[in-house]
């Protein structure tokens, strides 16, 4: 008794999330790049997203975050744009080096 295929009738209910459950990362903090995940979801729904309908991508984004937190039991550390992310520290150092080299080219042109 009940509603047959209820999940499939709900918004985003037909979306299959990869099986991250088996990774068993419940004992440590898991860094999540919020913009990267949102970009991946926007890519999956590119046609809608480019037409200005961001809802399908946002639904999938929130479903993924809920899946990681609720089903996989991950202790997520969500990194949003503008936050210092130690996992992307190499980019900061690389950018500082490139800026230094550009500054040197201005002072001492070839």
C-alpha positions as CSV (number, residue, x, y, z in Angstrom):
1,X,0.0,0.0,0.0
2,X,1.2,3.5,-0.7
3,X,2.2,5.6,-3.7
4,X,4.0,3.7,-6.3
5,X,7.3,5.4,-7.5
6,X,6.8,8.4,-5.1
7,X,10.5,9.4,-5.3
8,X,10.3,9.6,-9.1
9,X,7.3,12.0,-8.9
10,X,9.2,14.5,-6.6
11,X,11.3,17.3,-8.1
12,X,14.8,15.8,-8.7
13,X,13.7,12.4,-7.5
14,X,15.0,10.6,-10.6
15,X,18.5,11.9,-10.1
16,X,21.0,9.2,-9.2
17,X,23.9,10.2,-7.0
18,X,27.2,8.4,-7.3
19,X,27.8,5.9,-4.5
20,X,30.1,7.9,-2.2
21,X,28.7,6.0,0.7
22,X,31.3,3.2,0.4
23,X,34.1,5.7,0.9
24,X,33.5,5.6,4.7
25,X,34.9,9.1,5.4
26,X,32.9,9.6,8.6
27,X,35.9,10.0,10.9
28,X,37.4,13.2,9.3
29,X,36.3,16.5,7.8
30,X,35.7,16.4,4.1
31,X,36.3,19.6,2.1
32,X,33.6,20.4,-0.4
33,X,34.2,23.2,-3.1
34,X,30.7,24.6,-3.2
35,X,31.3,26.5,-6.5
36,X,32.8,23.4,-8.2
37,X,29.9,21.2,-7.2
38,X,27.4,23.9,-8.4
39,X,29.3,24.2,-11.6
40,X,29.1,20.4,-12.1
41,X,25.3,20.5,-11.5
42,X,24.9,23.5,-13.9
43,X,26.8,21.5,-16.5
44,X,24.4,18.6,-16.1
45,X,21.5,21.0,-16.7
46,X,23.2,23.3,-19.1
47,X,20.3,24.0,-21.4
48,X,18.1,25.1,-18.5
49,X,20.9,26.9,-16.8
50,X,21.8,28.9,-19.9
51,X,18.2,29.9,-20.5
52,X,18.1,31.4,-16.9
53,X,16.4,28.5,-15.2
54,X,18.8,27.7,-12.4
55,X,16.4,25.7,-10.3
56,X,17.3,22.2,-11.7
57,X,21.0,22.8,-11.0
58,X,20.2,24.2,-7.5
59,X,18.0,21.2,-6.7
60,X,20.7,18.8,-7.7
61,X,23.3,20.8,-5.7
62,X,21.3,20.7,-2.5
63,X,20.5,17.0,-3.0
64,X,24.2,16.2,-3.4
65,X,25.0,18.2,-0.2
66,X,22.2,16.5,1.7
67,X,23.3,13.1,0.4
68,X,26.9,13.6,1.6
69,X,25.7,14.9,5.0
70,X,22.8,12.6,5.7
71,X,23.4,9.3,3.9
72,X,27.2,9.3,3.8
73,X,27.5,10.9,7.2
74,X,30.3,13.1,6.1
75,X,31.4,16.0,8.3
76,X,31.6,18.5,5.5
77,X,33.6,21.7,5.4
78,X,31.9,23.7,2.7
79,X,34.2,26.2,1.0
80,X,32.4,29.1,-0.6
81,X,34.1,31.7,-2.9
82,X,36.2,34.2,-1.0
83,X,37.0,31.8,1.8
84,X,40.6,30.6,2.4
85,X,40.8,27.0,1.3
86,X,43.9,25.2,2.4
87,X,43.4,22.6,-0.3
88,X,43.8,25.3,-2.9
89,X,46.8,27.0,-1.3
90,X,49.0,26.1,-4.3
91,X,46.9,28.4,-6.4
92,X,47.5,31.3,-4.1
93,X,51.2,30.8,-4.1
94,X,51.2,30.3,-7.9
95,X,49.2,33.5,-8.4
96,X,51.6,35.5,-6.1
97,X,54.6,34.2,-8.1
98,X,52.9,35.1,-11.4
99,X,52.1,38.6,-10.1
100,X,55.7,39.1,-9.0
101,X,56.9,38.0,-12.4
102,X,54.5,40.5,-14.2
103,X,55.7,43.2,-11.9
104,X,59.3,42.5,-12.7
105,X,58.5,42.6,-16.5
106,X,57.0,46.1,-16.0
107,X,60.1,47.3,-14.2
108,X,62.7,45.5,-16.3
109,X,61.2,44.9,-19.8
110,X,63.0,42.4,-22.1
